[in-house]
Amino acid sequence: MIVVTGAAGFIGSNIVRGLNQRGEHDILAVDDLTEGDKFVNLVDCSIADYMDRNDFRSRVRNDTLPTIRAVIHQGACSDTTERNGLYMMDNNYRVTLELFEYCQSHRIPFLYASSAAVYGGSSVYAEDPANEGPLNVYGYSKLLFDQVLRRRMHTLTAQVVGLRYFNVYGGHEQHKGRMASVAFHNMNQFLADGHVRLFAGWDGYVDGGQSRDFISVQDVVAVNLHFLDNPQVSGIFNCGTGRAQPFNDVAAAVVNTLRAEKGQAPLPLDALVAEGLLRYIPFPDDLKGRYQSFTQADISALRASGFTASMRDVTQGVGEYVSYWRARGAR
């Protein structure tokens, strides 16, 4: 049995689908469905069992779980604005530590979600302590367990892999609200208002020119399955494309994909702006000095691990996402 925690969430449910596509159905899905609307993310998935996160945590502590082949731990609070450190450190750090100890004692491969938030305001995004300095308690909760893994790397009894996710977008993120991806919000803005709004230039960047490493959730799934297939590899790895692209590219991909639905030709950026389909709003004063204007994963360690697959750029990945979501009749 493979355990996927956070299985009803964005990345977790996509990992379950990825496992299903490989013929894996003996899956224990673990999540918290107090907010029950997330159940829709599992409707088209095939799992063997579902367990509430608190029941699962209790069974980990009491060592009463069935035989497990691997644990893919995606369950966490991903709200970077959450300031309740007591909650964040228990939910993100302590639970991960307990699962790690359980997997080590039973020699079970353990893949877990870290975050690019560990880098904070750094300008270098390579997996080295010199580049790490989280700006919020969310980032710190992720960094703290990464530090545990580093201390234990030479005494591991089974594989442990931490994946530092960059800006992930894709299907089944609708429940995330304001924490959903830029692509999701751009899509809904355009459908509601007929245009997309981006931040105007600031910090040396042109209008809409602030850039991030945007990665499709499909590529995130591929990275997770790569490490599942290579249990001899352990460590902390960036999970991004290694390619920074401006917010303008995301918005253009969204608008042109939605235009294609109506048989309309794609437009270049300057035409999208000229026609008012893409508009810029003043950069908020309260974000100045607290905003990441640029992120780009150094993926040399990921490539050295044997992951050689190409990854989608924004035009392809966002286009696929919008088409997928529209085909499901969703907004």
C-alpha positions in Angstrom: 0.0 0.0 0.0 1.2 3.5 -0.8 0.1 6.3 1.5 -0.6 9.8 0.1 -1.3 12.4 2.8 -3.1 15.6 1.7 -4.7 13.3 -0.9 -7.8 15.5 -1.4 -5.6 18.6 -1.9 -4.2 20.1 -5.0 -0.8 18.3 -5.4 -1.9 15.2 -3.4 -4.9 14.4 -5.6 -2.8 14.8 -8.8 -0.3 12.4 -7.4 -3.1 9.9 -6.7 -4.1 10.3 -10.4 -0.5 9.8 -11.5 -0.3 6.6 -9.5 -3.6 5.4 -10.9 -2.3 6.0 -14.5 0.5 3.6 -13.7 -1.9 1.0 -12.5 -1.5 1.7 -8.7 -4.8 1.5 -6.9 -3.7 0.1 -3.5 -3.6 3.7 -2.1 -4.4 4.9 1.4 -5.6 8.5 1.0 -5.2 10.6 4.1 -6.7 14.1 4.6 -8.9 16.4 6.7 -12.3 16.8 5.1 -13.7 19.2 7.7 -14.1 21.5 4.7 -15.9 18.8 2.7 -15.9 20.4 -0.7 -12.4 19.0 -1.3 -13.9 15.6 -1.8 -14.5 16.5 -5.5 -10.7 16.1 -6.0 -11.0 12.4 -5.3 -14.1 11.6 -7.2 -12.3 10.4 -10.3 -9.5 8.7 -8.3 -9.2 5.1 -7.4 -8.1 4.4 -3.8 -8.2 1.4 -1.5 -9.1 3.4 1.7 -9.5 6.9 3.2 -8.4 7.9 6.6 -8.8 11.1 8.5 -5.5 12.8 9.3 -6.0 12.7 13.1 -6.8 9.0 13.0 -3.8 8.4 10.8 -1.5 10.4 13.1 -2.8 8.4 16.1 -2.1 5.1 14.3 1.4 6.3 13.4 2.1 7.1 17.0 0.6 3.7 18.1 2.3 1.8 15.3 -1.0 0.2 14.2 -0.9 0.9 10.4 -1.0 -1.9 7.8 2.0 -2.8 5.7 3.2 0.3 3.7 5.4 0.4 0.6 5.9 4.2 0.6 4.6 7.4 2.0 4.2 10.5 -0.2 3.5 13.2 2.4 1.8 16.3 0.9 -0.4 17.2 3.9 0.4 20.6 5.3 -0.9 24.1 5.8 0.2 25.9 2.7 -1.1 29.4 3.6 2.0 31.6 3.6 0.1 34.3 5.4 -0.9 32.1 8.4 0.7 33.6 11.5 -0.4 31.0 14.1 3.0 29.5 14.8 1.7 26.9 17.2 -0.6 25.5 14.6 1.9 25.8 11.8 4.8 24.1 13.6 2.6 21.2 14.8 0.8 20.7 11.4 3.8 21.1 9.2 6.9 20.3 11.2 5.9 17.9 14.0 3.6 15.7 11.9 6.4 15.4 9.3 8.9 14.5 11.9 6.6 11.8 13.4 6.0 10.3 9.9 9.7 10.4 9.2 10.6 8.5 12.4 7.9 6.0 11.7 9.1 5.4 8.1 12.7 5.1 9.3 11.8 2.6 11.9 10.0 0.5 9.3 12.4 1.2 6.5 9.7 2.8 4.3 10.6 5.3 1.5 9.4 8.8 2.5 8.8 11.6 0.0 7.7 14.9 1.5 6.7 18.4 0.3 9.1 21.2 1.2 8.8 24.6 -0.3 10.8 27.3 -2.1 9.6 29.6 0.7 12.6 28.4 2.6 14.7 30.8 0.4 12.8 33.9 1.5 14.3 37.0 0.0 17.4 35.2 -1.4 18.5 35.8 -5.0 20.0 32.3 -5.3 17.7 29.3 -5.4 20.1 26.4 -4.9 19.8 23.8 -2.1 22.4 25.3 0.3 22.0 26.7 3.8 23.7 29.9 2.7 20.7 30.7 0.5 18.0 30.0 3.0 16.2 32.6 5.1 12.4 32.2 5.3 10.3 35.3 5.7 7.3 33.7 7.4 6.5 30.8 9.8 5.3 28.7 6.9 8.7 28.8 5.3 10.4 28.2 8.7 8.2 25.1 9.3 9.5 23.6 6.1 13.1 24.6 6.6 13.2 23.1 10.1 12.4 19.6 8.8 14.8 20.0 5.9 17.5 20.6 8.6 16.5 17.4 10.4 17.0 15.5 7.1 20.4 17.0 6.6 21.5 16.0 10.1 20.3 12.4 9.5 21.4 11.9 5.9 24.3 9.6 6.8 22.2 7.3 9.1 19.1 6.8 7.0 17.5 3.3 6.9 15.3 4.1 3.9 14.9 6.8 1.2 13.9 10.3 2.3 13.3 13.0 -0.3 12.3 16.6 0.3 10.9 18.5 -2.8 11.0 22.3 -2.6 8.0 23.2 -4.8 8.2 26.5 -6.6 5.0 28.1 -8.1 2.8 25.2 -8.9 -0.3 25.6 -11.1 -2.8 23.1 -12.5 -6.1 21.3 -12.1 -7.8 20.7 -8.8 -6.6 23.7 -6.9 -10.0 25.4 -6.8 -10.4 24.9 -3.1 -7.3 26.9 -2.3 -9.1 30.3 -2.6 -6.7 33.2 -2.6 -3.7 30.8 -2.3 -4.5 29.3 -5.7 -2.1 29.9 -8.5 -1.8 33.1 -10.6 -3.1 31.1 -13.6 -6.3 30.2 -11.7 -7.0 33.8 -10.7 -6.2 35.1 -14.2 -8.6 32.6 -15.7 -11.5 33.6 -13.4 -10.7 37.3 -13.8 -11.0 37.1 -17.5 -14.1 35.0 -17.5 -15.8 37.4 -15.0 -14.5 40.8 -16.2 -13.2 40.3 -19.8 -9.7 41.2 -18.8 -6.8 40.2 -16.6 -5.1 42.6 -14.0 -1.4 42.4 -13.2 0.9 44.6 -11.1 2.5 47.5 -12.8 6.2 47.8 -12.9 8.3 48.2 -9.7 11.7 47.2 -8.3 13.3 47.5 -11.8 10.7 45.4 -13.6 8.4 46.5 -16.4 4.6 46.2 -16.1 3.8 42.6 -15.5 7.5 41.7 -15.8 8.0 40.3 -12.3 9.0 36.7 -12.9 8.6 33.4 -11.1 9.5 29.7 -11.8 6.0 28.5 -12.7 5.7 24.7 -12.8 2.8 22.6 -14.0 1.4 20.1 -11.4 1.8 17.4 -14.0 5.6 18.0 -13.9 5.5 18.0 -10.1 3.8 14.5 -10.3 6.5 13.3 -12.7 9.2 14.4 -10.3 7.5 12.6 -7.3 7.1 9.4 -9.4 10.8 9.6 -10.5 11.9 9.4 -6.9 9.4 6.7 -6.0 11.0 4.7 -8.8 14.5 5.4 -7.5 14.5 4.5 -3.8 18.3 4.6 -3.7 18.3 8.4 -4.0 17.8 10.6 -0.9 18.1 14.3 -0.4 16.6 17.8 -0.8 15.8 18.9 -4.3 14.3 21.9 -5.9 11.1 21.1 -7.8 10.8 23.8 -10.5 11.5 24.1 -14.2 14.7 26.1 -13.8 13.1 28.8 -16.0 11.7 32.1 -14.7 8.9 33.6 -16.8 7.0 36.9 -16.3 3.5 37.2 -15.1 2.7 38.6 -18.5 3.4 35.2 -20.1 0.9 33.5 -17.7 -1.8 36.1 -18.5 -1.2 35.8 -22.2 -1.5 32.1 -22.1 -4.7 32.3 -20.2 -6.3 34.9 -22.4 -5.2 33.3 -25.7 -6.4 29.8 -24.6 -9.8 31.3 -23.8 -9.9 33.2 -27.0 -9.2 30.0 -28.9 -12.4 28.6 -27.5 -14.2 31.2 -29.5 -12.2 30.6 -32.6 -10.2 33.8 -32.1 -6.6 34.1 -33.1 -3.9 34.4 -30.4 -2.6 38.0 -29.8 0.9 39.1 -28.8 1.4 40.9 -25.5 1.3 44.5 -27.0 -2.0 43.7 -28.7 -3.5 42.2 -25.5 -2.6 45.4 -23.7 -3.8 47.7 -26.5 -7.2 46.0 -26.6 -7.6 46.2 -22.8 -7.5 42.4 -22.3 -4.5 42.8 -20.1 -4.4 45.7 -17.7 -2.0 46.9 -15.0 -2.7 48.2 -11.5 -0.4 50.1 -9.3 2.0 48.0 -7.3 0.7 47.9 -3.7 2.6 50.0 -1.2 2.2 47.3 1.5 4.0 44.7 -0.7 7.0 46.9 -1.5 10.1 45.3 0.1 8.1 42.1 1.0 7.5 40.7 -2.5 9.5 38.2 -4.5 9.9 39.8 -7.9 12.0 36.9 -9.2 12.4 33.2 -8.5 14.2 30.6 -10.5 15.0 27.1 -9.3 18.5 25.7 -9.7 17.6 22.2 -10.8 21.1 20.9 -11.3 20.7 18.5 -8.3 17.3 17.3 -9.6 18.9 16.6 -13.0 21.9 14.9 -11.4 19.4 12.6 -9.6 18.4 11.1 -13.0 15.3 13.1 -13.7 15.8 13.9 -17.4 12.2 14.6 -18.6 11.5 18.0 -20.2 9.1 20.3 -18.3 6.4 22.5 -19.7 6.9 26.2 -20.2 4.0 28.6 -19.3 2.5 28.7 -22.8 2.1 24.9 -22.9 1.4 24.2 -19.3 -1.1 27.0 -18.6 -2.8 26.4 -22.0 -3.3 22.7 -21.0 -4.6 23.7 -17.6 -7.1 26.2 -18.9 -8.3 23.7 -21.5 -8.6 20.9 -19.0 -10.5 23.0 -16.5 -12.9 24.4 -19.1 -13.6 21.0 -20.5 -14.8 20.0 -17.0 -17.3 22.9 -17.1 -15.6 24.5 -14.1 -14.6 28.1 -13.3 
